[in-house]
């Protein structure tokens, strides 16, 4: 990876943590995205494990920019010692652009939100899967344009900064096509919401594919405009 891209990614993450209204939650989100335990991060920094927990819970005063910089450097160093997959993945996401005809809206939360809270907000009805999970963001995707125009690698970019998100596919006719697209790509979201289709019109294959990939699927008949408006009003 280009060193300039690495530096810009580090600045992006550090800036998000520092400027967040809830820096502890932003820190936890990124530590979780990098799949690094509090103990491992603390050990690399020379901190007590309780220090990381106190920062993330808000019990300790928000870390200053110097400490945040050291934390981000440690996240990168630990990841790179394990192959650097997270740094590479998020760098690709940062320096990739997707057409606005494909992505209608994309947002990452500062803290995890129960997927049922998102589904309920947009009148989602569960089709299958375990809804007792949370997500850290959502993407509203034009189903047809995504499938017709994106390569498998480009399709992966709809996940934003984390695959732990709700993918909301718009204007679906049966729900089969987006589920097949997910099936043949490496990343799997915990939640898919099919827009523009009633519960009883969802193709039977959707449930089979979702169960295989452990995806919770909802359907909603709210319009795309209604969905985006409702989601953007939330202070997530």
SVG drawing of the C-alpha trace seen along z (x, -y; Angstrom):
<svg xmlns="http://www.w3.org/2000/svg" viewBox="-48 -18 53 41">
<polyline fill="none" stroke="black" stroke-width="0.4" points="0.0,0.0 1.2,-3.5 2.6,-5.2 0.6,-8.4 -2.6,-6.4 -1.7,-4.8 -1.0,-8.2 -4.3,-9.6 -6.2,-6.7 -4.5,-7.1 -5.5,-10.8 -9.0,-10.0 -9.4,-7.6 -7.7,-9.8 -9.8,-12.8 -13.0,-10.8 -12.1,-9.8 -10.9,-13.2 -13.8,-15.2 -16.5,-12.8 -19.1,-13.8 -18.4,-10.3 -14.7,-9.7 -14.7,-6.6 -17.4,-4.9 -15.5,-6.0 -12.3,-4.4 -14.2,-1.2 -15.7,-1.1 -12.3,-1.2 -10.6,1.2 -13.5,3.6 -13.2,3.0 -9.5,4.0 -10.4,7.1 -8.0,6.2 -8.8,6.9 -8.5,4.2 -5.7,6.3 -3.6,6.6 -4.0,2.9 -3.1,1.9 -0.1,4.2 1.2,2.6 0.8,-0.9 2.3,0.0 -1.0,-0.8 -3.0,1.2 -6.0,3.0 -8.3,1.0 -7.1,-2.3 -8.6,-1.3 -11.8,-0.1 -12.1,-3.4 -11.6,-5.5 -14.2,-3.5 -16.8,-3.6 -16.3,-7.3 -15.1,-6.8 -11.7,-8.4 -11.4,-11.8 -11.2,-11.7 -7.7,-11.0 -5.9,-14.0 -4.7,-14.1 -1.2,-12.8 -2.7,-9.7 -5.2,-9.1 -2.3,-9.2 -0.4,-6.6 -3.6,-4.4 -4.1,-4.6 -0.4,-3.8 -0.8,-0.8 -3.9,0.4 -2.0,0.2 1.2,1.8 -0.8,4.8 -2.8,5.3 0.3,5.1 2.1,7.7 -0.8,10.0 -0.7,9.4 -2.2,5.9 -5.6,7.0 -7.6,4.3 -5.4,1.4 -5.5,2.6 -9.2,3.0 -10.1,-0.3 -7.5,-2.1 -9.2,-0.7 -12.6,-1.9 -11.2,-5.4 -9.7,-5.9 -12.5,-4.4 -15.4,-6.3 -18.8,-4.8 -21.3,-6.4 -24.2,-8.2 -26.5,-6.1 -25.3,-3.0 -25.1,-4.4 -28.0,-6.6 -26.8,-7.0 -24.1,-5.6 -23.5,-6.3 -21.3,-4.8 -22.4,-5.1 -20.3,-6.1 -21.7,-3.1 -23.5,0.1 -27.3,-0.2 -29.6,2.9 -30.7,3.9 -34.3,4.2 -34.2,0.5 -33.3,-0.4 -35.9,2.1 -38.7,0.8 -37.9,-2.8 -38.5,-2.1 -41.4,0.4 -39.3,3.4 -40.8,6.8 -38.6,9.7 -38.3,12.5 -35.7,14.8 -32.7,14.8 -31.6,13.8 -32.5,10.2 -30.8,10.0 -27.6,8.3 -26.3,4.8 -24.8,3.0 -22.4,0.1 -23.7,-1.5 -26.0,-1.3 -25.8,-1.6 -28.8,-2.4 -28.0,-0.7 -29.7,-0.8 -30.1,3.0 -30.2,3.1 -27.4,0.6 -25.1,2.3 -25.6,5.7 -25.3,4.5 -22.3,2.1 -20.1,3.3 -17.4,5.9 -17.0,8.2 -14.3,6.0 -16.3,2.9 -19.4,4.5 -17.4,5.0 -17.0,1.2 -20.7,0.7 -19.8,1.8 -18.2,-1.5 -15.9,-1.2 -17.3,2.0 -19.2,5.1 -21.1,5.0 -23.9,2.9 -27.4,3.1 -27.5,3.2 -30.7,1.7 -31.3,2.7 -33.9,0.6 -36.4,1.4 -36.1,5.1 -38.6,7.4 -38.1,10.6 -34.9,10.1 -33.1,13.0 -30.5,11.0 -28.9,9.0 -28.8,12.2 -27.0,14.1 -24.6,11.2 -23.8,11.3 -23.4,15.1 -20.6,14.9 -18.6,12.1 -16.4,12.6 -18.0,10.2 -21.4,10.9 -23.5,8.3 -25.4,9.3 -28.5,7.5 -30.2,7.0 -33.3,5.0 -35.2,5.4 -37.1,2.2 -40.1,2.0 -41.4,5.5 -44.1,7.0 -43.2,9.8 -45.2,12.4 -43.5,11.5 -40.0,12.4 -38.5,15.3 -38.1,18.5 -34.4,18.7 -33.8,15.5 -34.4,17.4 -32.2,20.3 -29.3,18.0 -29.7,15.9 -29.7,18.9 -26.5,20.2 -24.7,16.9 -26.3,16.2 -28.0,13.0 -31.1,11.5 -33.4,10.3 -36.2,7.7 -38.6,6.3 -40.1,2.8 -42.6,1.0 -41.5,-2.5 -40.2,-4.6 -36.5,-5.2 -37.1,-8.9 -38.9,-8.0 -36.2,-5.6 -33.3,-8.0 -35.2,-10.9 -36.0,-8.7 -32.5,-7.4 -30.8,-10.8 -33.0,-12.3 -31.6,-9.8 -28.6,-10.9 -26.6,-7.8"/>
</svg>
